[in-house]
Amino acid sequence: VRLETTNAMAWDDIQENLINFKKPVLVVPGLLGTEMENENEKLWADLPRMLVDVGDDFMDPLGFRKNLTAVSEEVYKTEIVKKEPFLDYTDGLLKEFKAQGYVENETLFTFPYDWRYGVSGKYADGKTNVDLLGQKIQEIMAQTGSDKVDVVAHSMGGLLVKKHVANNVATHHVVKGVFVGVPNTGA
């Protein structure tokens, strides 16, 4: 197959299939950077509700018991926080990548995770967010055919990436990492 390339894109021999050579990018949000729901009720980050609700009882299902098990097994992550009233968390970043030719779920990916478990907390199945990050990287490589990913991480998301790389020195598959507001020396 002969490829003609222009701007990290290529056409196959018969000018039929466009091939994207962009290295996949994974955006990893920080603490509180993933939306959380309970039975289709948005718990985090529902900023309008948080501003007008006198109490915060609606967020009680996000809590943990003294033995560090979740109060509610019905709470689940949805997607990373993109834009809320008065807050552009990742929307601008994602739009900039798209303006550069990246396509969501093809070359641009996000890693929503249950931030309540932190870097080393274990889910009921024994997995950690670092384990799930490694699985996400493997899924991206399988989908895109790439052997590496670039990562943009914010705050605690950077700690997840650092732990993943440290735990998998020879097989982490991260080429470049951009850390934004990561507490590298602690908080």
GROMACS elastic network, one bead per residue, 0.5 to 0.9 nm:
[ bonds ]
;  ai    aj funct       b0    kb
    1    12     6  0.66246   500
    1    13     6  0.58930   500
    2    11     6  0.84905   500
    2    12     6  0.63286   500
    2    13     6  0.52435   500
    2    14     6  0.89964   500
    3    10     6  0.59771   500
    3    11     6  0.57765   500
    3    12     6  0.52490   500
    3    13     6  0.62378   500
    3    19     6  0.89214   500
    4     9     6  0.83544   500
    4    10     6  0.53086   500
    4    11     6  0.56250   500
    4    12     6  0.71222   500
    4    13     6  0.79769   500
    4    15     6  0.88312   500
    5     8     6  0.66061   500
    5     9     6  0.55758   500
    5    11     6  0.67840   500
    5    19     6  0.89306   500
    6     9     6  0.53240   500
    6    10     6  0.61129   500
    6    11     6  0.87349   500
    7    10     6  0.81349   500
    7    21     6  0.88813   500
    8    19     6  0.86452   500
    8    20     6  0.63881   500
    8    21     6  0.51231   500
    8    22     6  0.60092   500
    9    18     6  0.68675   500
    9    19     6  0.56502   500
    9    21     6  0.56566   500
    9    22     6  0.76490   500
   10    15     6  0.88909   500
   10    17     6  0.82783   500
   10    18     6  0.56900   500
   10    20     6  0.64359   500
   10    21     6  0.74819   500
   11    14     6  0.76664   500
   11    15     6  0.51918   500
   11    16     6  0.67280   500
   11    17     6  0.57020   500
   11    19     6  0.59153   500
   11    20     6  0.88686   500
   12    15     6  0.53262   500
   12    16     6  0.63271   500
   12    17     6  0.56369   500
   12    18     6  0.67377   500
   12    19     6  0.73059   500
   13    16     6  0.76161   500
   13    17     6  0.85848   500
   14    17     6  0.78738   500
   15    18     6  0.75428   500
   20    23     6  0.87346   500
   20   102     6  0.89778   500
   20   107     6  0.82702   500
   21    24     6  0.88754   500
   21   146     6  0.89522   500
   22    25     6  0.85632   500
   22   101     6  0.84819   500
   22   102     6  0.74411   500
   22   107     6  0.66921   500
   23   107     6  0.68853   500
   23   108     6  0.89463   500
   23   144     6  0.88733   500
   23   146     6  0.70500   500
   23   148     6  0.72845   500
   23   149     6  0.61240   500
   23   150     6  0.68164   500
   24   102     6  0.83674   500
   24   106     6  0.76786   500
   24   108     6  0.58453   500
   24   109     6  0.74491   500
   24   140     6  0.74886   500
   24   141     6  0.81321   500
   24   144     6  0.74849   500
   24   146     6  0.74102   500
   24   148     6  0.75612   500
   24   149     6  0.51035   500
   24   150     6  0.62099   500
   24   151     6  0.85102   500
   25    97     6  0.89639   500
   25   102     6  0.84988   500
   25   107     6  0.62173   500
   25   109     6  0.60874   500
   25   110     6  0.83404   500
   25   149     6  0.57598   500
   25   151     6  0.55648   500
   25   152     6  0.73099   500
   26   107     6  0.84623   500
   26   108     6  0.61325   500
   26   110     6  0.53988   500
   26   111     6  0.69489   500
   26   137     6  0.80908   500
   26   140     6  0.86283   500
   26   149     6  0.69433   500
   26   150     6  0.62447   500
   26   152     6  0.62455   500
   26   153     6  0.81955   500
   27    90     6  0.86611   500
   27    94     6  0.86045   500
   27   108     6  0.78232   500
   27   109     6  0.62035   500
   27   111     6  0.62253   500
   27   112     6  0.89163   500
   27   150     6  0.87502   500
   27   151     6  0.59131   500
   27   153     6  0.58363   500
   27   154     6  0.82558   500
   27   157     6  0.86862   500
   28    33     6  0.85720   500
   28    80     6  0.84206   500
   28   109     6  0.88684   500
   28   110     6  0.61335   500
   28   111     6  0.51830   500
   28   112     6  0.71658   500
   28   113     6  0.86947   500
   28   133     6  0.88635   500
   28   151     6  0.72610   500
   28   152     6  0.62111   500
   28   154     6  0.64244   500
   28   155     6  0.89841   500
   28   156     6  0.87174   500
   28   157     6  0.51553   500
   28   158     6  0.73681   500
   28   160     6  0.85121   500
   28   161     6  0.82103   500
   29    32     6  0.79838   500
   29    33     6  0.50179   500
   29    34     6  0.69673   500
   29    80     6  0.67909   500
   29    81     6  0.81152   500
   29    89     6  0.88252   500
   29    90     6  0.81306   500
   29   110     6  0.80917   500
   29   111     6  0.71655   500
   29   112     6  0.71520   500
   29   113     6  0.84225   500
   29   152     6  0.84238   500
   29   153     6  0.59224   500
   29   154     6  0.51725   500
   29   155     6  0.72149   500
   29   156     6  0.73832   500
   29   157     6  0.51794   500
   29   158     6  0.81958   500
   30    33     6  0.50843   500
   30    34     6  0.79659   500
   30   115     6  0.77278   500
   30   153     6  0.72178   500
   30   158     6  0.74408   500
   30   159     6  0.88550   500
   30   182     6  0.84587   500
   31    34     6  0.78147   500
   31   115     6  0.56253   500
   31   116     6  0.80188   500
   31   118     6  0.78386   500
   31   154     6  0.83925   500
   31   155     6  0.67556   500
   31   156     6  0.54535   500
   31   157     6  0.71748   500
   32    35     6  0.75950   500
   32    36     6  0.89761   500
   32    44     6  0.76977   500
   32    45     6  0.77750   500
   32    81     6  0.82778   500
   32   114     6  0.86280   500
   32   115     6  0.62071   500
   32   116     6  0.81569   500
   33    44     6  0.89531   500
   33    45     6  0.83543   500
   33    79     6  0.87858   500
   33    80     6  0.57282   500
   33    81     6  0.53426   500
   33    82     6  0.84606   500
   33    89     6  0.78113   500
   33    90     6  0.88596   500
   33   112     6  0.77271   500
   33   113     6  0.84671   500
   33   115     6  0.76297   500
   33   154     6  0.87546   500
   33   157     6  0.88420   500
   34    44     6  0.77045   500
   34    45     6  0.79866   500
   34    77     6  0.65737   500
   34    78     6  0.69899   500
   34    79     6  0.57213   500
   34    81     6  0.52500   500
   34    82     6  0.88443   500
   34   111     6  0.85961   500
   34   112     6  0.53542   500
   34   113     6  0.62355   500
   34   114     6  0.69669   500
   34   115     6  0.71350   500
   35    42     6  0.74502   500
   35    43     6  0.75361   500
   35    44     6  0.51768   500
   35    45     6  0.58335   500
   35    46     6  0.85851   500
   35    76     6  0.85461   500
   35    77     6  0.58111   500
   35    78     6  0.54975   500
   35    79     6  0.56096   500
   35    80     6  0.58095   500
   35    81     6  0.57056   500
   35   112     6  0.78866   500
   35   113     6  0.87663   500
   35   114     6  0.86083   500
   36    41     6  0.85785   500
   36    42     6  0.61969   500
   36    43     6  0.55926   500
   36    45     6  0.72870   500
   36    62     6  0.81945   500
   36    75     6  0.67026   500
   36    76     6  0.56294   500
   36    78     6  0.59838   500
   36    79     6  0.80647   500
   36   114     6  0.76718   500
   37    40     6  0.57497   500
   37    41     6  0.52571   500
   37    43     6  0.52001   500
   37    44     6  0.69120   500
   37    62     6  0.89093   500
   37    74     6  0.82074   500
   37    75     6  0.55508   500
   37    76     6  0.54913   500
   37    77     6  0.63354   500
   37    78     6  0.70054   500
   38    41     6  0.51118   500
   38    42     6  0.65785   500
   38    43     6  0.68193   500
   38    61     6  0.73728   500
   38    62     6  0.86238   500
   38    72     6  0.83031   500
   38    73     6  0.88048   500
   38    74     6  0.55401   500
   38    76     6  0.64329   500
   38    77     6  0.89473   500
   39    42     6  0.84231   500
   39    74     6  0.64298   500
   39    75     6  0.72357   500
   39    76     6  0.85656   500
   42    45     6  0.72357   500
   42    46     6  0.63621   500
   43    46     6  0.61037   500
   43    58     6  0.68096   500
   43    59     6  0.55533   500
   43    60     6  0.88389   500
   43    61     6  0.82791   500
   43    62     6  0.77433   500
   43    75     6  0.87656   500
   44    47     6  0.78802   500
   44    59     6  0.75880   500
   44    62     6  0.87311   500
   44    81     6  0.88790   500
   45    48     6  0.88724   500
   45    49     6  0.89219   500
   45    50     6  0.82194   500
   45    81     6  0.73626   500
   45    84     6  0.77867   500
   46    49     6  0.54976   500
   46    50     6  0.61089   500
   46    51     6  0.87713   500
   46    84     6  0.78800   500
   47    51     6  0.61278   500
   47    52     6  0.87506   500
   47    84     6  0.69021   500
   47    85     6  0.69490   500
   47    86     6  0.88174   500
   48    51     6  0.52211   500
   48    52     6  0.64046   500
   48    53     6  0.84367   500
   48    84     6  0.86580   500
   48    85     6  0.74076   500
   49    52     6  0.53171   500
   49    53     6  0.55788   500
   50    53     6  0.55099   500
   50    54     6  0.81463   500
   50    55     6  0.82550   500
   50    56     6  0.70084   500
   51    54     6  0.79349   500
   52    55     6  0.87930   500
   53    56     6  0.66680   500
   53    57     6  0.87831   500
   53    58     6  0.87501   500
   54    57     6  0.89770   500
   55    58     6  0.79507   500
   56    59     6  0.57031   500
   56    60     6  0.72780   500
   57    60     6  0.52633   500
   57    61     6  0.84869   500
   58    61     6  0.73265   500
   58    62     6  0.89770   500
   59    62     6  0.56859   500
   59    63     6  0.76980   500
   60    63     6  0.55465   500
   60    64     6  0.89754   500
   60    71     6  0.80192   500
   60    72     6  0.88066   500
   61    64     6  0.81864   500
   61    70     6  0.79543   500
   61    71     6  0.58149   500
   61    72     6  0.53247   500
   61    73     6  0.85525   500
   61    74     6  0.81930   500
   61    75     6  0.68610   500
   62    70     6  0.73157   500
   62    71     6  0.69248   500
   62    72     6  0.71496   500
   62    75     6  0.69034   500
   62   116     6  0.78626   500
   63    69     6  0.87587   500
   63    70     6  0.62360   500
   63    71     6  0.55197   500
   63    72     6  0.77272   500
   63   116     6  0.84473   500
   64    67     6  0.77922   500
   64    68     6  0.54796   500
   64    69     6  0.54512   500
   64    71     6  0.50167   500
   64    72     6  0.81718   500
   64   116     6  0.86731   500
   65    68     6  0.52198   500
   65    69     6  0.54807   500
   65    70     6  0.62456   500
   65    71     6  0.59168   500
   66    69     6  0.74967   500
   67    70     6  0.89258   500
   68    71     6  0.88609   500
   68   121     6  0.89064   500
   69    72     6  0.86532   500
   69    73     6  0.89963   500
   69   123     6  0.85131   500
   69   124     6  0.81695   500
   70    73     6  0.62914   500
   70    75     6  0.85442   500
   71    74     6  0.89541   500
   71    75     6  0.88893   500
   72    75     6  0.59888   500
   73    76     6  0.79980   500
   76   114     6  0.73615   500
   77    80     6  0.85061   500
   77   112     6  0.68197   500
   77   113     6  0.62651   500
   77   114     6  0.58402   500
   77   115     6  0.89224   500
   78   112     6  0.69271   500
   78   113     6  0.82990   500
   79    82     6  0.83656   500
   79   110     6  0.80279   500
   79   111     6  0.79003   500
   79   112     6  0.52614   500
   79   113     6  0.81417   500
   80    89     6  0.88748   500
   80    90     6  0.78852   500
   80   110     6  0.70618   500
   80   111     6  0.71611   500
   80   112     6  0.50506   500
   80   113     6  0.80478   500
   81    84     6  0.75921   500
   81    88     6  0.85181   500
   81    89     6  0.62981   500
   81    90     6  0.67322   500
   81    91     6  0.81442   500
   81   112     6  0.86065   500
   82    87     6  0.83999   500
   82    88     6  0.63145   500
   82    89     6  0.52591   500
   82    92     6  0.81805   500
   82    94     6  0.85158   500
   83    86     6  0.81457   500
   83    87     6  0.57844   500
   83    89     6  0.57764   500
   83    90     6  0.68808   500
   83    91     6  0.57301   500
   83    92     6  0.85576   500
   84    87     6  0.50014   500
   84    88     6  0.63897   500
   84    89     6  0.77926   500
   85    88     6  0.79568   500
   88    91     6  0.58446   500
   88    92     6  0.66304   500
   89    92     6  0.75002   500
   89    93     6  0.82250   500
   90    93     6  0.52048   500
   90    94     6  0.61449   500
   90    95     6  0.85815   500
   91    94     6  0.52259   500
   91    95     6  0.61313   500
   91    96     6  0.86536   500
   92    95     6  0.50772   500
   92    96     6  0.61890   500
   92    97     6  0.87611   500
   93    96     6  0.51657   500
   93    97     6  0.64196   500
   93    98     6  0.87303   500
   94    97     6  0.51786   500
   94    98     6  0.62217   500
   94    99     6  0.86354   500
   94   102     6  0.88749   500
   94   104     6  0.83790   500
   94   108     6  0.81025   500
   95    98     6  0.50169   500
   95    99     6  0.61160   500
   95   100     6  0.86977   500
   96    99     6  0.50023   500
   96   100     6  0.64370   500
   96   101     6  0.89988   500
   96   102     6  0.88563   500
   97   100     6  0.50794   500
   97   101     6  0.66979   500
   97   102     6  0.55073   500
   97   103     6  0.80405   500
   97   108     6  0.76313   500
   98   101     6  0.51283   500
   98   103     6  0.59014   500
   98   104     6  0.75574   500
   98   108     6  0.80842   500
   99   102     6  0.71517   500
  101   107     6  0.88792   500
  102   106     6  0.76589   500
  102   107     6  0.55074   500
  102   108     6  0.57866   500
  103   106     6  0.53387   500
  103   107     6  0.53148   500
  103   108     6  0.55451   500
  103   109     6  0.85519   500
  104   107     6  0.61763   500
  104   109     6  0.59745   500
  104   110     6  0.85113   500
  105   108     6  0.55636   500
  105   109     6  0.53104   500
  105   110     6  0.81714   500
  105   140     6  0.86846   500
  106   109     6  0.73331   500
  106   140     6  0.84790   500
  106   143     6  0.78595   500
  106   144     6  0.69176   500
  107   140     6  0.85205   500
  107   144     6  0.73433   500
  109   140     6  0.78977   500
  111   133     6  0.72628   500
  111   136     6  0.73268   500
  112   115     6  0.86050   500
  113   116     6  0.87474   500
  113   117     6  0.88636   500
  113   129     6  0.67668   500
  113   132     6  0.81995   500
  113   133     6  0.85805   500
  114   117     6  0.62076   500
  114   118     6  0.78379   500
  114   129     6  0.75390   500
  115   118     6  0.53114   500
  115   119     6  0.81929   500
  115   129     6  0.80896   500
  115   156     6  0.85014   500
  116   121     6  0.83051   500
  117   120     6  0.69912   500
  117   122     6  0.66570   500
  117   123     6  0.73783   500
  117   128     6  0.75369   500
  117   129     6  0.72542   500
  118   121     6  0.57064   500
  118   122     6  0.88050   500
  118   128     6  0.83061   500
  118   129     6  0.71408   500
  118   156     6  0.76890   500
  118   160     6  0.83354   500
  119   122     6  0.88808   500
  119   128     6  0.70281   500
  119   129     6  0.60526   500
  119   130     6  0.64442   500
  119   156     6  0.76285   500
  119   157     6  0.84997   500
  119   159     6  0.69287   500
  119   160     6  0.56436   500
  119   163     6  0.78094   500
  120   128     6  0.58706   500
  120   129     6  0.71082   500
  120   130     6  0.73622   500
  120   160     6  0.86904   500
  121   126     6  0.88181   500
  121   127     6  0.83030   500
  121   128     6  0.59171   500
  121   129     6  0.76762   500
  122   125     6  0.75245   500
  122   126     6  0.51549   500
  122   127     6  0.53998   500
  122   129     6  0.78653   500
  123   126     6  0.52217   500
  123   127     6  0.54736   500
  123   128     6  0.62202   500
  123   129     6  0.84917   500
  124   127     6  0.75514   500
  125   128     6  0.88871   500
  127   130     6  0.80500   500
  127   131     6  0.59394   500
  127   132     6  0.71872   500
  128   131     6  0.51178   500
  128   132     6  0.64300   500
  128   133     6  0.86649   500
  129   133     6  0.60594   500
  129   134     6  0.86376   500
  129   160     6  0.71301   500
  130   134     6  0.63336   500
  130   135     6  0.87179   500
  130   160     6  0.55470   500
  130   161     6  0.73388   500
  130   163     6  0.67971   500
  130   164     6  0.56374   500
  131   134     6  0.51797   500
  131   135     6  0.63882   500
  131   136     6  0.87680   500
  131   164     6  0.75671   500
  132   136     6  0.61535   500
  132   137     6  0.86612   500
  133   136     6  0.50034   500
  133   137     6  0.62664   500
  133   138     6  0.86673   500
  133   160     6  0.76214   500
  133   161     6  0.76940   500
  133   164     6  0.74225   500
  134   137     6  0.51567   500
  134   138     6  0.62995   500
  134   139     6  0.87122   500
  134   161     6  0.89521   500
  134   164     6  0.67596   500
  134   172     6  0.75110   500
  135   138     6  0.50473   500
  135   139     6  0.61888   500
  135   140     6  0.86753   500
  136   139     6  0.50099   500
  136   140     6  0.61844   500
  136   141     6  0.86490   500
  137   140     6  0.51219   500
  137   141     6  0.62547   500
  137   142     6  0.86494   500
  137   148     6  0.83113   500
  137   149     6  0.72264   500
  137   172     6  0.84715   500
  137   173     6  0.75616   500
  137   174     6  0.84536   500
  138   141     6  0.51683   500
  138   142     6  0.61703   500
  138   143     6  0.86163   500
  138   147     6  0.89491   500
  138   173     6  0.85134   500
  139   142     6  0.50983   500
  139   143     6  0.60797   500
  139   144     6  0.85429   500
  140   143     6  0.51183   500
  140   144     6  0.59798   500
  140   145     6  0.80498   500
  140   146     6  0.78834   500
  140   148     6  0.89630   500
  140   149     6  0.79625   500
  141   144     6  0.52645   500
  141   145     6  0.53527   500
  141   147     6  0.57891   500
  141   148     6  0.68019   500
  141   149     6  0.75307   500
  141   173     6  0.88565   500
  142   145     6  0.54483   500
  142   146     6  0.73399   500
  142   147     6  0.84505   500
  143   146     6  0.81121   500
  144   147     6  0.86513   500
  146   149     6  0.74019   500
  147   173     6  0.66860   500
  148   172     6  0.84885   500
  148   174     6  0.56311   500
  148   175     6  0.59689   500
  149   173     6  0.62754   500
  149   174     6  0.51209   500
  149   175     6  0.58856   500
  149   176     6  0.74125   500
  150   173     6  0.86610   500
  150   174     6  0.57750   500
  150   175     6  0.54540   500
  150   177     6  0.59330   500
  150   178     6  0.81687   500
  151   158     6  0.89982   500
  151   161     6  0.81597   500
  151   174     6  0.69788   500
  151   175     6  0.79590   500
  151   176     6  0.62039   500
  151   178     6  0.62012   500
  151   179     6  0.83081   500
  152   157     6  0.87007   500
  152   158     6  0.80399   500
  152   176     6  0.84377   500
  152   177     6  0.58292   500
  152   179     6  0.60882   500
  152   180     6  0.76434   500
  153   156     6  0.79530   500
  153   157     6  0.51372   500
  153   159     6  0.84939   500
  153   160     6  0.87188   500
  153   161     6  0.75238   500
  153   177     6  0.73714   500
  153   178     6  0.62058   500
  153   179     6  0.50538   500
  153   180     6  0.61695   500
  153   181     6  0.85601   500
  153   182     6  0.78029   500
  154   157     6  0.51869   500
  154   158     6  0.56396   500
  154   159     6  0.87340   500
  154   178     6  0.84933   500
  154   179     6  0.59385   500
  154   181     6  0.58492   500
  154   182     6  0.59805   500
  155   158     6  0.55522   500
  155   159     6  0.71156   500
  155   179     6  0.75520   500
  155   180     6  0.63516   500
  155   183     6  0.62880   500
  155   184     6  0.88649   500
  156   160     6  0.64517   500
  156   161     6  0.87768   500
  156   181     6  0.86268   500
  156   182     6  0.63175   500
  156   183     6  0.73728   500
  157   160     6  0.50677   500
  157   161     6  0.63801   500
  157   162     6  0.87096   500
  157   179     6  0.85677   500
  157   182     6  0.76462   500
  158   161     6  0.50091   500
  158   162     6  0.60920   500
  158   163     6  0.85562   500
  158   177     6  0.85637   500
  158   178     6  0.84366   500
  158   179     6  0.59196   500
  158   180     6  0.77337   500
  158   181     6  0.83719   500
  158   182     6  0.55737   500
  158   183     6  0.81157   500
  158   184     6  0.82635   500
  159   162     6  0.50149   500
  159   163     6  0.60929   500
  159   164     6  0.84890   500
  159   182     6  0.69442   500
  159   183     6  0.76385   500
  159   184     6  0.74335   500
  160   163     6  0.52148   500
  160   164     6  0.61288   500
  160   165     6  0.86829   500
  161   164     6  0.50310   500
  161   165     6  0.61920   500
  161   166     6  0.85602   500
  161   174     6  0.87655   500
  161   177     6  0.83744   500
  162   165     6  0.51854   500
  162   166     6  0.60811   500
  162   167     6  0.85347   500
  163   166     6  0.50070   500
  163   167     6  0.59626   500
  163   168     6  0.84631   500
  164   167     6  0.51924   500
  164   168     6  0.61122   500
  164   169     6  0.83870   500
  164   172     6  0.67009   500
  165   168     6  0.51358   500
  165   169     6  0.55948   500
  165   170     6  0.84429   500
  165   171     6  0.80320   500
  165   172     6  0.52074   500
  165   173     6  0.82804   500
  165   174     6  0.75487   500
  166   169     6  0.54790   500
  166   172     6  0.82294   500
  167   171     6  0.89666   500
  167   172     6  0.80091   500
  168   171     6  0.51588   500
  168   173     6  0.87622   500
  169   172     6  0.60437   500
  170   173     6  0.81456   500
  171   174     6  0.85912   500
  172   175     6  0.87743   500
  174   177     6  0.71343   500
  179   182     6  0.59375   500
  181   184     6  0.86211   500
  182   185     6  0.86677   500
  182   186     6  0.87935   500
  183   186     6  0.50411   500
  183   187     6  0.57693   500
  184   187     6  0.82678   500
